[in-house]
């Protein structure tokens, strides 16, 4: 039973990553209406007669999301029954399915009735919460919490405040990045990190403000995580999960910033853009894991 649960957890976690990247792929390729305004059908059919690249991308995303939705529900129920004695299990099981269901409803509503860019930007973030809940469930199933005995960790109040703060703030960074995509503001500033050569002598327009707002938010989280990593280096060398965890977090945010710059320099190269989404997904999942450790740790 435990072995089957572990396989289900791994498959579901990978599936959620595909859902996140698939949603990003749909947005980045402009395939949101690849099936017209029909949902769950595609141009009024299960398999449309006129199939374009956009139709294939949108259909594949719907198929993957549907299959993964079933996996998430199965994982939530199985986790509730088998490891429900762990205090975080039931809460995470609820979050994983609830937010994936909410993501599906928002996606369906966007197809059938349309939504503002500011509402659509929530789509990726909602999926990200579900992914993080599934990831934490997987870690609980593999008893990672016991391998790194969280109850023996001694995390100071300053580290706790910074960890919680940067995790909440990272969600804002995710939202601003999604807003850049949905407003097609990615190349409104053709240089990086500033917006110097867009319209010399003219003030920034709305889309340029959206782009520069995201860059500022991303720059701040880079500095913040660098500072927390320095705290870990200085005070937590004896607690490996904290020490190395924050170095991994710093590596991920560094990759995230580099990918963001390369997106501009390569004129929206699709693979780099998807890597950009992958790095922030992994970083947010890791930050949520730190929150789990904090909830179990004692204070120095």
C-alpha positions as a Markdown table, in Angstrom:
| # | Residue | x | y | z |
|---|---|---|---|---|
| 1 | Unk | 0.0 | 0.0 | 0.0 |
| 2 | Unk | 2.8 | 2.5 | 0.9 |
| 3 | Unk | 4.7 | 1.6 | -2.2 |
| 4 | Unk | 1.6 | 2.3 | -4.4 |
| 5 | Unk | 1.0 | 5.6 | -2.6 |
| 6 | Unk | 4.6 | 6.6 | -3.3 |
| 7 | Unk | 4.2 | 5.9 | -7.0 |
| 8 | Unk | 0.9 | 7.8 | -7.1 |
| 9 | Unk | 2.5 | 10.8 | -5.3 |
| 10 | Unk | 5.5 | 10.9 | -7.7 |
| 11 | Unk | 3.2 | 10.6 | -10.7 |
| 12 | Unk | 0.9 | 13.3 | -9.4 |
| 13 | Unk | 3.7 | 15.7 | -8.6 |
| 14 | Unk | 5.2 | 15.3 | -12.1 |
| 15 | Unk | 1.7 | 15.7 | -13.6 |
| 16 | Unk | 1.2 | 19.0 | -11.7 |
| 17 | Unk | 4.4 | 20.3 | -13.2 |
| 18 | Unk | 3.1 | 19.4 | -16.6 |
| 19 | Unk | -0.1 | 21.3 | -15.8 |
| 20 | Unk | 1.8 | 24.4 | -14.8 |
| 21 | Unk | 4.1 | 24.3 | -17.8 |
| 22 | Unk | 1.2 | 23.4 | -20.1 |
| 23 | Unk | -0.7 | 26.4 | -18.9 |
| 24 | Unk | 2.3 | 28.6 | -19.5 |
| 25 | Unk | 2.7 | 27.0 | -23.0 |
| 26 | Unk | -0.9 | 27.8 | -23.9 |
| 27 | Unk | -0.4 | 31.5 | -22.9 |
| 28 | Unk | 3.0 | 31.9 | -24.5 |
| 29 | Unk | 1.8 | 30.5 | -27.8 |
| 30 | Unk | -1.4 | 32.4 | -27.8 |
| 31 | Unk | -3.4 | 29.1 | -27.9 |
| 32 | Unk | -6.1 | 30.2 | -25.3 |
| 33 | Unk | -8.8 | 30.0 | -27.9 |
| 34 | Unk | -7.4 | 27.1 | -29.8 |
| 35 | Unk | -10.8 | 25.4 | -29.3 |
| 36 | Unk | -12.8 | 28.6 | -29.8 |
| 37 | Unk | -15.3 | 29.5 | -27.1 |
| 38 | Unk | -16.3 | 25.9 | -26.4 |
| 39 | Unk | -15.6 | 24.0 | -23.2 |
| 40 | Unk | -15.1 | 21.1 | -22.5 |
| 41 | Unk | -15.8 | 20.4 | -26.3 |
| 42 | Unk | -13.5 | 21.9 | -28.9 |
| 43 | Unk | -15.3 | 23.8 | -31.7 |
| 44 | Unk | -18.4 | 21.9 | -30.7 |
| 45 | Unk | -16.8 | 18.5 | -31.1 |
| 46 | Unk | -14.7 | 16.0 | -29.1 |
| 47 | Unk | -12.1 | 16.0 | -31.9 |
| 48 | Unk | -12.5 | 19.0 | -34.2 |
| 49 | Unk | -12.2 | 18.5 | -38.0 |
| 50 | Unk | -10.0 | 21.6 | -38.5 |
| 51 | Unk | -6.9 | 21.0 | -36.3 |
| 52 | Unk | -4.3 | 23.7 | -35.9 |
| 53 | Unk | -1.2 | 23.9 | -33.8 |
| 54 | Unk | -3.1 | 26.1 | -31.3 |
| 55 | Unk | -5.9 | 23.5 | -31.1 |
| 56 | Unk | -3.4 | 20.7 | -30.4 |
| 57 | Unk | -1.8 | 22.7 | -27.6 |
| 58 | Unk | -5.1 | 23.7 | -26.0 |
| 59 | Unk | -6.5 | 20.1 | -26.3 |
| 60 | Unk | -3.4 | 18.6 | -24.9 |
| 61 | Unk | -3.5 | 21.0 | -21.9 |
| 62 | Unk | -7.1 | 20.1 | -21.2 |
| 63 | Unk | -6.4 | 16.4 | -21.4 |
| 64 | Unk | -3.4 | 16.6 | -19.1 |
| 65 | Unk | -5.3 | 18.8 | -16.7 |
| 66 | Unk | -8.2 | 16.3 | -16.6 |
| 67 | Unk | -6.0 | 13.3 | -16.0 |
| 68 | Unk | -4.0 | 15.1 | -13.4 |
| 69 | Unk | -7.2 | 16.2 | -11.7 |
| 70 | Unk | -8.2 | 12.6 | -11.2 |
| 71 | Unk | -4.7 | 11.8 | -9.9 |
| 72 | Unk | -4.8 | 14.7 | -7.4 |
| 73 | Unk | -8.2 | 13.5 | -6.1 |
| 74 | Unk | -6.9 | 9.9 | -5.8 |
| 75 | Unk | -3.8 | 11.1 | -4.0 |
| 76 | Unk | -5.8 | 13.4 | -1.7 |
| 77 | Unk | -8.2 | 10.5 | -0.7 |
| 78 | Unk | -5.4 | 7.9 | -0.3 |
| 79 | Unk | -3.2 | 10.3 | 1.8 |
| 80 | Unk | -6.2 | 11.1 | 4.0 |
| 81 | Unk | -6.8 | 7.4 | 4.6 |
| 82 | Unk | -3.2 | 6.2 | 4.9 |
| 83 | Unk | -1.2 | 9.0 | 6.5 |
| 84 | Unk | -4.0 | 11.1 | 7.9 |
| 85 | Unk | -2.4 | 10.9 | 11.3 |
| 86 | Unk | 0.2 | 13.4 | 10.2 |
| 87 | Unk | -1.2 | 16.8 | 11.1 |
| 88 | Unk | -0.6 | 18.5 | 7.8 |
| 89 | Unk | -2.0 | 15.7 | 5.6 |
| 90 | Unk | -5.7 | 16.6 | 5.6 |
| 91 | Unk | -5.2 | 20.3 | 5.1 |
| 92 | Unk | -2.8 | 19.7 | 2.2 |
| 93 | Unk | -5.1 | 17.1 | 0.6 |
| 94 | Unk | -7.9 | 19.6 | 0.7 |
| 95 | Unk | -5.7 | 22.4 | -0.7 |
| 96 | Unk | -4.4 | 20.3 | -3.6 |
| 97 | Unk | -7.7 | 19.4 | -5.0 |
| 98 | Unk | -9.6 | 22.6 | -4.2 |
| 99 | Unk | -7.2 | 24.9 | -5.9 |
| 100 | Unk | -6.8 | 22.6 | -8.9 |
| 101 | Unk | -10.6 | 22.5 | -9.3 |
| 102 | Unk | -10.6 | 26.4 | -8.9 |
| 103 | Unk | -8.0 | 26.6 | -11.6 |
| 104 | Unk | -10.1 | 24.5 | -14.0 |
| 105 | Unk | -13.2 | 26.6 | -13.3 |
| 106 | Unk | -11.3 | 29.8 | -14.1 |
| 107 | Unk | -9.8 | 28.3 | -17.2 |
| 108 | Unk | -13.3 | 27.2 | -18.4 |
| 109 | Unk | -14.8 | 30.6 | -17.6 |
| 110 | Unk | -12.0 | 32.4 | -19.5 |
| 111 | Unk | -12.7 | 30.2 | -22.6 |
| 112 | Unk | -16.5 | 30.6 | -22.6 |
| 113 | Unk | -17.0 | 34.2 | -21.4 |
| 114 | Unk | -13.5 | 35.8 | -21.4 |
| 115 | Unk | -11.9 | 37.4 | -18.4 |
| 116 | Unk | -9.8 | 40.5 | -17.8 |
| 117 | Unk | -6.0 | 40.1 | -17.9 |
| 118 | Unk | -5.8 | 40.8 | -14.2 |
| 119 | Unk | -8.1 | 37.9 | -13.4 |
| 120 | Unk | -6.4 | 35.5 | -15.9 |
| 121 | Unk | -3.1 | 36.3 | -14.2 |
| 122 | Unk | -4.4 | 34.5 | -11.1 |
| 123 | Unk | -4.7 | 31.2 | -13.1 |
| 124 | Unk | -1.0 | 30.3 | -12.8 |
| 125 | Unk | -0.8 | 31.2 | -9.1 |
| 126 | Unk | -3.8 | 29.1 | -8.2 |
| 127 | Unk | -2.3 | 26.1 | -10.0 |
| 128 | Unk | 1.0 | 26.8 | -8.1 |
| 129 | Unk | -0.7 | 26.5 | -4.8 |
| 130 | Unk | -2.1 | 23.1 | -5.8 |
| 131 | Unk | 1.3 | 22.0 | -7.0 |
| 132 | Unk | 2.9 | 23.0 | -3.8 |
| 133 | Unk | 0.3 | 21.1 | -1.7 |
| 134 | Unk | 0.9 | 18.0 | -3.8 |
| 135 | Unk | 4.7 | 18.4 | -3.4 |
| 136 | Unk | 4.4 | 18.7 | 0.4 |
| 137 | Unk | 2.1 | 15.6 | 0.5 |
| 138 | Unk | 4.7 | 13.7 | -1.5 |
| 139 | Unk | 7.4 | 14.7 | 0.9 |
| 140 | Unk | 5.2 | 13.6 | 3.8 |
| 141 | Unk | 4.5 | 10.3 | 2.1 |
| 142 | Unk | 8.3 | 9.7 | 1.6 |
| 143 | Unk | 8.7 | 10.6 | 5.3 |
| 144 | Unk | 11.2 | 13.4 | 4.4 |
| 145 | Unk | 9.9 | 15.1 | 7.5 |
| 146 | Unk | 11.3 | 12.2 | 9.6 |
| 147 | Unk | 14.7 | 12.1 | 7.8 |
| 148 | Unk | 15.1 | 15.7 | 8.6 |
| 149 | Unk | 13.5 | 15.7 | 12.0 |
| 150 | Unk | 11.8 | 19.1 | 11.9 |
| 151 | Unk | 10.9 | 19.0 | 15.6 |
| 152 | Unk | 14.6 | 19.1 | 16.4 |
| 153 | Unk | 15.3 | 22.1 | 14.3 |
| 154 | Unk | 15.9 | 25.4 | 16.1 |
| 155 | Unk | 14.9 | 28.2 | 13.9 |
| 156 | Unk | 15.2 | 31.8 | 15.2 |
| 157 | Unk | 12.4 | 34.3 | 15.0 |
| 158 | Unk | 14.2 | 36.5 | 12.5 |
| 159 | Unk | 14.6 | 33.5 | 10.1 |
| 160 | Unk | 11.0 | 32.6 | 10.6 |
| 161 | Unk | 9.8 | 36.1 | 9.8 |
| 162 | Unk | 11.9 | 36.3 | 6.7 |
| 163 | Unk | 10.9 | 32.9 | 5.5 |
| 164 | Unk | 7.1 | 33.6 | 5.8 |
| 165 | Unk | 7.5 | 37.0 | 4.4 |
| 166 | Unk | 9.5 | 36.0 | 1.3 |
| 167 | Unk | 7.1 | 33.1 | 0.6 |
| 168 | Unk | 4.1 | 35.4 | 0.6 |
| 169 | Unk | 6.0 | 38.0 | -1.4 |
| 170 | Unk | 7.0 | 35.3 | -4.0 |
| 171 | Unk | 3.3 | 34.8 | -4.8 |
| 172 | Unk | 3.1 | 38.5 | -5.7 |
| 173 | Unk | 6.2 | 38.1 | -8.0 |
| 174 | Unk | 4.4 | 35.1 | -9.6 |
| 175 | Unk | 1.3 | 37.3 | -10.2 |
| 176 | Unk | 3.2 | 40.1 | -11.7 |
| 177 | Unk | 5.0 | 37.7 | -14.0 |
| 178 | Unk | 1.7 | 36.1 | -15.1 |
| 179 | Unk | 0.3 | 39.6 | -15.7 |
| 180 | Unk | 3.2 | 40.4 | -18.0 |
| 181 | Unk | 2.3 | 37.4 | -20.1 |
| 182 | Unk | -1.4 | 38.0 | -20.2 |
| 183 | Unk | -1.1 | 41.6 | -21.2 |
| 184 | Unk | 1.5 | 40.8 | -23.8 |
| 185 | Unk | 3.9 | 43.2 | -22.1 |
| 186 | Unk | 7.0 | 40.9 | -22.4 |
| 187 | Unk | 8.8 | 42.9 | -25.0 |
| 188 | Unk | 7.5 | 46.4 | -24.3 |
| 189 | Unk | 10.9 | 47.1 | -22.8 |
| 190 | Unk | 13.4 | 45.7 | -25.3 |
| 191 | Unk | 16.4 | 46.0 | -23.0 |
| 192 | Unk | 17.2 | 44.7 | -19.6 |
| 193 | Unk | 17.3 | 45.4 | -16.7 |
| 194 | Unk | 16.0 | 48.9 | -17.4 |
| 195 | Unk | 13.7 | 50.2 | -20.0 |
| 196 | Unk | 16.0 | 52.7 | -21.8 |
| 197 | Unk | 15.4 | 52.3 | -25.5 |
| 198 | Unk | 11.7 | 51.9 | -25.7 |
| 199 | Unk | 10.6 | 55.5 | -26.4 |
| 200 | Unk | 13.3 | 58.0 | -25.7 |
| 201 | Unk | 12.0 | 61.1 | -24.2 |
| 202 | Unk | 8.5 | 59.7 | -23.6 |
| 203 | Unk | 7.1 | 58.5 | -20.2 |
| 204 | Unk | 6.5 | 54.7 | -19.8 |
| 205 | Unk | 3.1 | 53.5 | -20.9 |
| 206 | Unk | 0.9 | 51.1 | -19.0 |
| 207 | Unk | 2.5 | 47.9 | -20.4 |
| 208 | Unk | 6.0 | 49.1 | -19.7 |
| 209 | Unk | 5.0 | 49.9 | -16.1 |
| 210 | Unk | 3.7 | 46.3 | -15.8 |
| 211 | Unk | 7.0 | 45.0 | -17.2 |
| 212 | Unk | 9.1 | 47.2 | -15.0 |
| 213 | Unk | 7.0 | 46.4 | -12.0 |
| 214 | Unk | 7.7 | 42.7 | -12.5 |
| 215 | Unk | 11.4 | 43.4 | -12.9 |
| 216 | Unk | 11.5 | 45.4 | -9.7 |
| 217 | Unk | 9.6 | 42.7 | -7.8 |
| 218 | Unk | 11.9 | 40.0 | -9.2 |
| 219 | Unk | 15.0 | 42.1 | -8.2 |
| 220 | Unk | 13.7 | 42.5 | -4.7 |
| 221 | Unk | 13.1 | 38.8 | -4.2 |
| 222 | Unk | 16.6 | 38.1 | -5.5 |
| 223 | Unk | 18.1 | 40.5 | -2.9 |
| 224 | Unk | 15.8 | 39.1 | -0.1 |
| 225 | Unk | 16.7 | 35.5 | -0.7 |
| 226 | Unk | 20.3 | 36.4 | -1.0 |
| 227 | Unk | 20.1 | 38.0 | 2.4 |
| 228 | Unk | 18.3 | 35.0 | 3.9 |
| 229 | Unk | 20.9 | 32.7 | 2.4 |
| 230 | Unk | 23.6 | 34.8 | 4.1 |
| 231 | Unk | 21.7 | 34.3 | 7.4 |
| 232 | Unk | 21.7 | 30.6 | 6.8 |
| 233 | Unk | 25.4 | 30.6 | 6.1 |
| 234 | Unk | 26.1 | 32.5 | 9.2 |
| 235 | Unk | 23.8 | 30.9 | 11.8 |
| 236 | Unk | 22.6 | 27.5 | 10.5 |
| 237 | Unk | 25.7 | 25.5 | 9.4 |
| 238 | Unk | 24.8 | 22.8 | 11.9 |
| 239 | Unk | 21.2 | 22.4 | 10.5 |
| 240 | Unk | 21.8 | 21.0 | 7.0 |
| 241 | Unk | 18.2 | 21.1 | 5.8 |
| 242 | Unk | 18.1 | 24.9 | 6.4 |
| 243 | Unk | 21.7 | 25.6 | 5.4 |
| 244 | Unk | 21.6 | 23.8 | 2.1 |
| 245 | Unk | 17.9 | 24.5 | 1.5 |
| 246 | Unk | 18.5 | 28.2 | 1.3 |
| 247 | Unk | 21.5 | 27.7 | -1.0 |
| 248 | Unk | 19.3 | 25.8 | -3.3 |
| 249 | Unk | 16.7 | 28.6 | -3.1 |
| 250 | Unk | 19.3 | 31.1 | -4.0 |
| 251 | Unk | 20.4 | 29.0 | -7.0 |
| 252 | Unk | 16.8 | 28.8 | -8.2 |
| 253 | Unk | 16.1 | 32.5 | -7.9 |
| 254 | Unk | 19.4 | 33.2 | -9.7 |
| 255 | Unk | 18.3 | 30.9 | -12.5 |
| 256 | Unk | 14.9 | 32.6 | -12.5 |
| 257 | Unk | 16.5 | 36.1 | -12.9 |
| 258 | Unk | 18.8 | 34.8 | -15.6 |
| 259 | Unk | 16.0 | 33.2 | -17.5 |
| 260 | Unk | 13.9 | 36.4 | -17.3 |
| 261 | Unk | 16.8 | 38.4 | -18.9 |
| 262 | Unk | 17.3 | 35.7 | -21.6 |
| 263 | Unk | 13.6 | 35.9 | -22.4 |
| 264 | Unk | 14.1 | 39.5 | -23.4 |
| 265 | Unk | 17.5 | 39.0 | -25.2 |
| 266 | Unk | 16.2 | 35.9 | -27.2 |
| 267 | Unk | 12.9 | 37.7 | -28.1 |
| 268 | Unk | 10.6 | 35.3 | -26.2 |
| 269 | Unk | 12.4 | 32.0 | -26.9 |
| 270 | Unk | 9.8 | 29.4 | -26.0 |
| 271 | Unk | 12.1 | 27.0 | -24.2 |
| 272 | Unk | 13.7 | 29.7 | -22.0 |
| 273 | Unk | 10.2 | 31.1 | -21.2 |
| 274 | Unk | 9.1 | 27.7 | -20.1 |
| 275 | Unk | 12.3 | 27.3 | -18.0 |
| 276 | Unk | 11.4 | 30.7 | -16.4 |
| 277 | Unk | 8.0 | 29.2 | -15.3 |
| 278 | Unk | 9.7 | 26.0 | -14.1 |
| 279 | Unk | 12.2 | 27.7 | -11.9 |
| 280 | Unk | 9.6 | 29.8 | -10.1 |
| 281 | Unk | 7.4 | 26.8 | -9.6 |
| 282 | Unk | 10.3 | 24.9 | -7.9 |
| 283 | Unk | 11.3 | 27.9 | -5.9 |
| 284 | Unk | 7.8 | 28.4 | -4.5 |
| 285 | Unk | 7.5 | 24.7 | -3.7 |
| 286 | Unk | 10.8 | 24.9 | -1.8 |
| 287 | Unk | 9.6 | 28.0 | 0.1 |
| 288 | Unk | 6.4 | 26.2 | 1.1 |
| 289 | Unk | 8.5 | 23.3 | 2.4 |
| 290 | Unk | 10.4 | 25.8 | 4.6 |
| 291 | Unk | 7.0 | 26.9 | 6.0 |
| 292 | Unk | 6.3 | 23.3 | 6.9 |
| 293 | Unk | 9.6 | 23.0 | 8.7 |
| 294 | Unk | 9.0 | 26.2 | 10.6 |
| 295 | Unk | 5.6 | 25.0 | 11.7 |
| 296 | Unk | 7.2 | 22.0 | 13.4 |
| 297 | Unk | 10.4 | 23.6 | 14.7 |
| 298 | Unk | 11.3 | 25.1 | 18.0 |
| 299 | Unk | 12.6 | 28.7 | 18.4 |
| 300 | Unk | 16.2 | 29.4 | 19.2 |
